[in-house]
Amino acid sequence: MTVRLTVCLLVSLLGFAPLQLLSQDSDAIRGVVLDPNRDALPRVTVRLLDSGGAEVARARTDVQGRFAFTGLQRVGYTVVAELLGFKPHRVAAQTGDHLELVLRLAPVREQVVVTATRTEAPTPQLGASTSVLHQKEIEDRLAWPASDLLRALPGATVARTGGLGTQTALFVRGGESDHNKVLLDGIVLNEPGGFFDFTNLTAENLERIEVVRGPQSALFGSDAMTSVVQLFTRRGRAETPRPQFQLGFEAGNNDTWRGRGGLAGELGRFDYSLQWARLSTDNREPNNTFHNTTLSANLGAALAENTWIRLIARGELGRVGTPGQTAFGRPDSDAFLRRRDADAGFALTNQTASFWQQRLTYSFAKSRQVSRNLFADPPFVPEFEGRRAPFPFFDFPFDFLNDNRRHRLSYQSDWQLGQAGRSTGQHFLTFAFDWDREQGAFGDRLFGQVPAEAERDNFGWVAQHQVLWSRLFLTNGVRVEDNESFGTSVVPRSSVAYLARLGGSYLGSTKLKFNFGLGIKEPTLIESFSPSPFFRGNPNLAPERVRSFDVGIEQRFWQERGKLEVNAFDNRFRDLIAFQTVSFFPSFEGSFFNVTRVKAKGAEVALELAPGWGLRGLGTYTFVDSQVVRIDCTPLEEVVSLCGARRSDPATGVGRPLLRRPRHSGSLLIFWDWGRLSVISTTVFVGRRTDSDFSALVPPVTSSQGYTRWDLAWTYRASYRVSYFGVVENLLNHDYMEVVGFPALKLTFRAGARVEF
């Protein structure tokens, strides 16, 4: 069935003769609208004015930035292109002209994003709360792990268990760490069941990162409960006829170094971007050395005037020592995690007609993780700040394999109906189909056990309708998810953006927005299929669910040099999966059940200022009020009083805030570009949050102290294509823990140079 479906989709995609989209009519004015990087700007309002300044017609650019006015008289006109976040462009035109309009960025810029609607859309026309990190910021901040770039975003908290390469989790708007869909150019990186460890995902060869907050399961299905994080690989561009090479090297304390090399360019209809990088560091603790190699490729070609093909490939090969909770006692001397991630995606896009675009994609993602501890270290009694465990802890050897694979086939059809300026509005219809085959092998191989294997197929059907008026933008979508584990689920989503004010000399545009959505998350393969009696899988698990509302306002001011965004959200989670005891006799047995309900509500504030002189500042503040509402128990746990202990646990019990979600957090980024010098100051504040020592300390540790981290990075672009750079992280040398028991890195620094030729 899958083969027949693929063939049918290919015939549908390529069976239409490409239509001539841009003919040169003598009674027409046609053109294209581009941004300063010469990328197409879709959905830009283009107005046609007569010699007296009266509006004759209005249009919006298509996905390739093109517009057309036809049936015109042979007289002079003025064409005006306008989009919030860009400076308007006005040019004189006559019939028969083909115009190229390049819009300059406003001091506080807006972006064109894909993730919020699965189509290219400018952020002023979206109700969803969206953040974008562009290429220059990614490069100038000099962050190695991609997760460090997410720390300063509103609504987001990153928690890492120690130094570089250790387990790294992302929490958004009070959700769990497995409630975020993570994509690379459309390739799903999550393990089956939603979890994604940012351990060795680097920022190498990235062009931008888009983060859409709130449930997006109506577009992306399972796991998109509180956010979607999509990373886009850099594309080659034809700045010169010959290829562009890049080499770089840097080194710092903790025996840290990184080397990298890249090749990019464009040759006719073919573009390419290739990059290799290798980093190594000893981190802070014993047995915490981290090595990682990144391989990345983005290859594209225009097969015809209206047909494009693109291939994405990426590999992350890492190994890190895992000393454990060294704040409580001796480190583990030999435990380590070895991870091999390989991702590849193929996309075929066809502009079948000016109003119709089709896209067929296939991707494969594989993550093989081996967690190994072959030697038993001496037992120890955990101690911390006067607290002590009542018994010693023993080291247990293990050799655990977690091998996941995902095949994904997707077809998407986008239609554009209606015309800008009419009372009926302009309509964008999206229909999509996604098929996933998830496969996994997991288990402890130390004593000759054969890892258990599991497989499931999931299908999702998406329908989305976007309608655009001059000030009002509506998006409604629904997805029918057919999951082999939990059956069929329907998840809707609605989004509204309204421009209450279009602009002015001092007080600029005002955008009001509202979002409602449902989200779902499938069980992990272990939760559904594990054969072990110690953590037996439950095939009857329901999906985890969330219901979310959020409202917000965006106000531009100071002649487009300032922007204030305020969002309030309310998330209600139910059917969260937890492990519970089933039996003590004749042997211990446990399994997984939908037993927990929680809630999280709060607010996000983001203020951006661009006063000039190369300065730009972005400050954020996030407030999250989270709480465990309900915990259900098995009958055995009720009898032996385990249920009462679970519900009254000072760290995770009913009425307590959610684990590792701070009530208060914020960030301040200051960017300064002065000639060839770029300086970025990044300060992140994370307040006190609920946590647990998980080491039986008496009295127990039930919270983590707040901390502030200040990073400073600089880049000097010298002549002859040579750049010198340096970064100092944790500049104030604070001693803190993002996760209880795991000391974070103290002051680290590194410097280096790169050359382009």
Secondary structure, 3 states (H helix, E strand, C coil): CHHHHHHHHHHHHHCCCCCCCCCCCCCCEEEEEECCCCCECCCCEEEEECCCCCEEEEEECCCCCEEEECCCCCCEEEEEEECCCECCEEEEEECCCEEEEECCECCCCCCEECCCCCCCEEHHHCCCEEEEEEHHHHHHHCCCEHHHHHCCCCCEEEEECCCCCCCEEEEECCCCCCCEEEEECCEECCCCCCCCCCCCCECCCEEEEEEEECCCHHHHCCCCCCEEEEEEECCCCCCCCCCEEEEEEEEECCCEEEEEEEEEEEECCEEEEEEEEEEEECCCCCCCCEEEEEEEEEEEEEEECCEEEEEEEEEEEEEEECCCCHHHCCCCCCCEEEEEEEEEEEEEEEEEECCEEEEEEEEEEEEEEEEEECCCCCCECCEECCEECCCCECCCCEEEEEEEEEEEEEEEEEEEECCCCCCCCEEEEEEEEEEEEEEEEEEECCCCCCCEEEEEEEEEEEEEEEEECCCEEEEEEEEEEEECCCEEEEEEEEEEEEEEECCCCCEEEEEEEEEEEEEEECCCHHHHHCCCHHHECCCCCCCEEEEEEEEEEEEEECCCCEEEEEEEEEEEEEEEEEEEEEECCCCCEEEEEEEEEEEEEEEEEEEEEEEECCEEEEEEEEEEEEEEEEECCCHHHHHCCHHHHHHCCCCCCCCCCCCCCCCEEEEEEEEEEECCEEEEEEEEEECCEECCCCCCCECCCCEECCEEEEEEEEEEECCCCEEEEEEEECCCCCCCEEECCEECCCCEEEEEEEEEC
